[in-house]
């Protein structure tokens, strides 16, 4: 995890995703904003935040996250 530059938390609901970010070495996470729960919006956010290898992303497990995956975010 020494290469992780940002920790990203996603609170997922049917229509939206609340995003929190903590920089490596920083204490408290901060609220980044809310995006729509759409693959293109998730991809745009992740690309804006940095390279995949520099991010550690976690999300709330629930019924609306079944389609949330690295391949849908980065198009792999």
KOLZA-192070 format. One record per residue (C-alpha): residue number from 1; x, z, y. Coordinates in pm, whole numbers, plus 50000, padded with zeros to 5 digits. Layout:
// residues N
(NUM, (X, Z, Y)) ...
END
This chain:
// residues 76
(1, (50000, 50000, 50000)) (2, (50300, 49995, 50230)) (3, (50210, 49637, 50333)) (4, (49854, 49731, 50431)) (5, (49811, 49702, 50806)) (6, (49437, 49769, 50831)) (7, (49183, 49963, 50631)) (8, (48837, 49810, 50658)) (9, (48512, 49985, 50563)) (10, (48187, 49793, 50525)) (11, (47845, 49957, 50524)) (12, (47628, 49684, 50374)) (13, (47253, 49644, 50414)) (14, (47022, 49353, 50344)) (15, (47055, 49190, 50686)) (16, (47369, 49335, 50841)) (17, (47709, 49489, 50777)) (18, (47854, 49767, 50991)) (19, (48234, 49743, 51012)) (20, (48484, 50024, 51067)) (21, (48862, 49979, 51092)) (22, (49159, 50211, 51075)) (23, (49507, 50082, 51145)) (24, (49785, 50188, 50910)) (25, (49934, 50515, 51031)) (26, (49636, 50588, 51253)) (27, (49418, 50891, 51193)) (28, (49055, 50818, 51262)) (29, (48872, 50493, 51185)) (30, (48683, 50327, 51469)) (31, (48358, 50135, 51473)) (32, (48436, 49763, 51505)) (33, (48081, 49633, 51526)) (34, (47801, 49485, 51320)) (35, (47784, 49139, 51169)) (36, (47508, 48955, 50986)) (37, (47518, 48977, 50608)) (38, (47608, 48610, 50561)) (39, (47916, 48473, 50380)) (40, (48026, 48271, 50683)) (41, (48015, 48579, 50909)) (42, (48212, 48782, 50656)) (43, (48475, 48505, 50626)) (44, (48505, 48484, 51005)) (45, (48553, 48860, 51034)) (46, (48817, 48878, 50760)) (47, (49014, 48587, 50901)) (48, (49003, 48753, 51244)) (49, (49132, 49082, 51102)) (50, (49436, 48936, 50925)) (51, (49583, 48801, 50606)) (52, (49419, 48920, 50282)) (53, (49739, 49092, 50165)) (54, (49747, 49304, 50483)) (55, (49390, 49437, 50445)) (56, (49248, 49706, 50222)) (57, (48871, 49658, 50218)) (58, (48610, 49886, 50070)) (59, (48234, 49869, 50083)) (60, (47935, 50080, 50002)) (61, (47808, 49997, 49655)) (62, (47443, 49914, 49667)) (63, (47187, 49652, 49579)) (64, (47289, 49412, 49860)) (65, (47658, 49371, 49779)) (66, (47632, 49166, 49461)) (67, (47742, 48850, 49643)) (68, (48027, 49015, 49835)) (69, (48355, 48912, 49675)) (70, (48703, 48806, 49774)) (71, (48627, 48450, 49672)) (72, (48319, 48438, 49896)) (73, (48515, 48586, 50184)) (74, (48822, 48367, 50161)) (75, (48674, 48064, 49985)) (76, (48903, 48081, 49680)) 
END
